[in-house]
């Protein structure tokens, strides 16, 4: 078996736009499999066929394809003719000495003009395999299912399916910017937007040198995890500690958290606009912490002219943690650290801050100068997956 067959699901519903979505998925697969001997990646009648020019490193291929969003499932496959005896012989050759108590054949016709129906194909090919192997046929609980896909000029066969990442191909949903903390929620929020095809810019606010670099190291690890799914991640590290000190000196304690958040949104929006992002993304959940009541969320969002997306808004902590564990960010987020969210946080923050009170409190701050200073001091770092080697002096084009 020297091919991989990739199936998608949601893309099939895109009507006239489907070829564009599939083209982006093909591009992403080519990049994900760079260096593994790919000879061809092409779309073939509702599926994508990947051919390799050398023996498959299946473990590496399975890992990389598993991170490509937009895929429902994929399989290591063999390619044969439409002639049943040749097809059965190819299957038997690849099965080798495998012994199973029962089997079945499951066939699909990509081209409905094929002269036999799917059940007839299953009986013909299954009969040849049964004669050769002597295996029992079990249509309900077979130990081995051999899948056949009949195309106009050739056929595929494979056993078993690997689950894909689902969603829409990265790069089809536009650009957004996600406020990324060192906690559990925001990496999951970013991932959920990546699965909807968005290219996500990651923005992290830190309080170094007032606090340690721990939160920065954590978000670098998170950015590397997210890069597996969108292939390139840009992380913007924004110093925020000095701004918090200014707020501390000018604003009464209960309003500080809301004002911190409003400052973050203003700074994130400025960065997002430069990057041509169309929305901001946060990991906020209604009622999870004091700053995330409906009243506070409304007052905080008031400063942004961009759409604010909250993919986790109705989830609970267990649901988010479960998804973070599957994503691979939970252990990173659980590493103890101090970040700007814990610095100078009052004991009793306002849970229903009134907008007029907040605006009055901000009137004593040089808001525009604070935003400009933070944006100017921001540092950008790039992450790629897989890590590709470029000639000296040559860098990849940023997304």
N, C-alpha and C positions, 0 to 999 in steps of 0.2 A: 504494500500500500504506500503510494508515494504522493497522495493528494489529501487535501482537507476540503470538506464540503461545509459551507457556512450557511445557516438559515437565519432569516430575520422574520419578524412578526409585524411590528407596528408600521414598518416602512411599506408593507404591502397595501396599507390603507391610504397612501398618500396621493393616489390618483395620478394626474398629469405631472405632479412634482416628484413622483417616485424615482425617476432616473437620476435626478440631481442628488437625492438623499443616498441612493445606492452608490453613486460616483464618489461621494465623500467617504462612505464606508469603505469602499475599495481602496481609496487613498490612505485611509487610516490603517487598514490592514497591511498595506505595503510597508508603511513606516514601522508599524509594530513588529514586523517580521524581518526587518533589515538585518543582514548578516547571517541568516539561517538558511540560505540557499534557495530562496524563492525564485522560480523561473517565470511564473505567470499568476496574476490575480485578476480574475475576470468575472463579470456578472453573466449568469447563464439561466435564463427563464425562472426567475423567482428565487434564485440561490446564488451564492458566490463560490466559485471553484478556485482553489489555490493549488498550484502544482509546484513541486520542488525538483531541483536538478541534482539532488544527492539524497542519500538516506536521511530520513527524518530524525531529528532530535526531538522526539515527541514530547518529552517533559518540558523542554524550553518552549516549543510551539504552543503547547496547551496552556502554559502559564501566560504567555504574551497575548494570545487570542482571548483568554479569559478576562483580560482587562479592557478589551476594546468594546466600548458601549455601542449599542445599536444591534447587538447580536442576540438572537433567541437561544440558539444552540449550535454546536459544530461537532464534526466527527472526522476521525481519521478514516480515509476512504481509499478504495481501489477504483480504477477506471477500466472499463471493458467495452465490448461491442454490444449490439442489440441481439446478437444470436445467442440463444439460451444455452446451448452446450458450451460455447466459449465462455459465457458469463459464469456458468456453474463451475467450469474448470478453474477459472481465475479465483473464485471464492474458495474452492477446495484447496488450491495451492496456498493461499494466504492463511487458511485455517490450520494448515499443517497437521500436526499430531493432536490437535485439540480434541478432547472427548467431553461430551455433555450428555446428560440424561434425556434432554428434549430440546427441540428447536422449533422455530417457525420462520416463515419468510413474509415480510411486509413490503409490498410494492406500491409505488406511486408513479403515475404517468404525468410528466410535465407537458407532454404533447398528447392531447386526447385523440389525435388521429392515429395513434398506435393501434394496430389491428386487434390486439387482445386487451381485455379489461384487466384491471389490477388483480382481482381474484384468479383469473386465468394465468397471469404471469406468475403469481405465487405458487399455484399448483404445478406449473411446468418446471420452474427452477427448483422449487422445494422437492419435487419428485426425484430430480437428478441427484440432489444432495442426499436425499434419504437412501437411494439405491447405493450411492458410494460409501456412505457412513453407517447406514443402518440405524440412524437415530430415530427416536420416537417423536412424532409431530404433536405438539400441544399448542393449540391456538389461544389458550387462556392464560397459562402460567408457564410459558416456555423458559427454560434456563438460558437460552440464547436466541435472540431475535436478529435475523439478518435483514437489513433494510436495503431495498433496491429503489433506485430512482432512474426512470427511463426517460431520456432526453431524445431529441430528434436524430442525433447522429451517434450517440454513445450512451453508456449507462454508468452509474455509480453503485457501489455496494459498500456497506459499512455495518459494524456491530457496535451498538451503544452510541449515546449522545452525551456530550459535555455541555453543561449549562453555560450560557453566555451572560454578560452583564446586563442585557436588556436595554430599554430606553431608546434614545435616538442618537445617531452618530455625533460625536464631538465635532463642533464647528458648524452645526446646522441651526443652532438656536440663538445666535447673536452673542454679544459680549455683556457680561455683568461683572460687578465687583462685590466681593464678599468680605465682610468684616470678620476676620479670623482671630479668635482668642486662643488661649492654651487649653480651653475646656473641651467638654465632650460634644456640645451641641453644634457649634459652627462648622467643624469639618463635615459633619453629616449634612448640614444645610448646603454646603458647597458641593458635596457629592451628588445630592439630589438634583441640583441645577445642572451639573455635568451630564447626568443621565437624561436630562431633557434636551441635550444637544448644545448647551451653552458653553462658551469659553469663559472660564471664571478667573478673574484677577483676584489675588489674595492680599488683603491689607491687614497688617498686624500692628497694633499699638502697644508699645513697650515702655517701661519706666527705667531703663538703663541710662545712666549709671546709678540712679538712686537705688534700684534693685539689681539683682544679678541678671546675667544673660540667659537664665534658665528658660524663660518663656520664649525667647528667640530660638533657642536650640530646639524646643518642642515644636514650634510651628514650622521650622525647617524640615523636621521629620515628617510632619503632616503634609507639607507641600510636596515632598517627594512621593508620599503615598498617593496623593491626588493626581500627581503627574502621570502615574501609571494609567489613569483613566482618560485624561485629556492630552496626554503625550507631551505637552509643554505646560509648565506652570510658572507664572510670574508672581513673586512674593515681594510686597512692598512693606518695609519695616519703618514704622513712623515713631519717632521719640515723642513721648506724651507726658513724661514725669514733670517737666518744668511747667507745662500748661496746667497740670493738676495743682501744682503749688500755687500758681496764680489764682486759681479758683478757690483754693483753700483760704487764701488771705482775704478774699473779697465777697464770698458767698456764705450765707448761713448754712449750717451742716445739712439740714434735711433736704435742701435743693441741690446739693453738689452732684449726686449721682446722675440726676436728670441733665444737668448742665454738662457733665462729662460726656454723656451720650450724645447730646446735641453737638458738642464740639467734634466728636468723632465722626458724626454723620457729615458735618460741613467739610471736614478734611477729606473724608473718603469720597465725597461727591466731587471735590476739586480734582482729586487723583483720577477718579473714574471718568470724568469728562475728558481729561487729557488723553485717556486711553480709548476713548470713544465707546465706553460702556453705556448701556441704555437703562440700567437699573442697579440698585444696591440690594445686597442679600445679607440677611442677618440670621442668627440661630435663635432668635427670640421665641419664647413659648409663653402663651398667656398664663399669668399667675405663677410662673415658676420662681421668680425672685421679685423683690420689691419694685424694681424699675420696670417690670413687665406687666403691670396692670394695663387694662385698656386705656385708662386715662393717661398714664405715663407714656405708653407707646404712641398715643396720638400727639401728645405734647412734644415728644422727642422727634417724631417724624415730620413735624411742622416745618423744620428748617431746610428740608431737602426738596428740590424740584424734580428729582428723579423718582421713578417708581421704586417703592421699597417692597421687596419680596421676602416673605417669612415662610419658607417651606415646612418648618416644624411647628407652626403656630398652634396646631391642635393636638400635638402628640404629647405623651407623658414621658417621664424620664426613663422608664424601663424600655419603652419602644425605641427611644433614641439610643440608649446604651446598647441594645441588641444590634441595631444597625451599625453603630460604631465598631462593635466587635467584629461583625462580618466584613466591614470595610477595612479593618486593620488599624484604626486610629485610637481605639479605646485604651489600650495599654499606654500609648504615648500620652494621651490626655490625662491619664491617672498618675503620671509622674509628678511628684510634689514640686511646686514652684510658687513664686510670687509674681503676679503680673499687675498691670495698671488697674485691673478691675478690683483688686483688693487694696490698692494703695489709697490712703486717705479716705476710705469709705466710712461714712458716719454710722453710728450704732443704730439709729432710727431714721432711715431715709423716708422721704415722703412717698406715699403709695398712690396719692391722687393729686399730683402737683398741678396747680392751675397755671394756664399759659401766661396770664398777665403777671403773676408773681414771678415766674421764671424769666420772662422778658425784662421785668424790672431789675431782677438780680443780675442779669447779663449786661445791663446798661453800664455797670461799673467796670466792665472788662473790655480790652481792646480786641474784640473778637476777630476782626479781619486780619489784624497783624499777627494774632496767635495762629490763625489758620495758615497764613502765608509762611510763617516761620516753620511750622510743622511740615508743610509740603516741601519746602526747600531743603529740609534736613532729612527727608525720607531717602532710604537706600533700597535699591532694587536688586533682587537676586533671581536667577533663572534656574529652572529644574527641567530635566528632560527624561523621558522614558520611551524606548530603551536609550541608554547613554550611547550616542553615536560618536564616532571618531571623525574629526575633520582635519584637513591639512593645516599645517602651521599658518596662523594668521587669518584663517577662514572661519567665520562664525555663521551659524544658521540664522536665517531671517526670522525675526520675532513675529509671532502671530498678530 
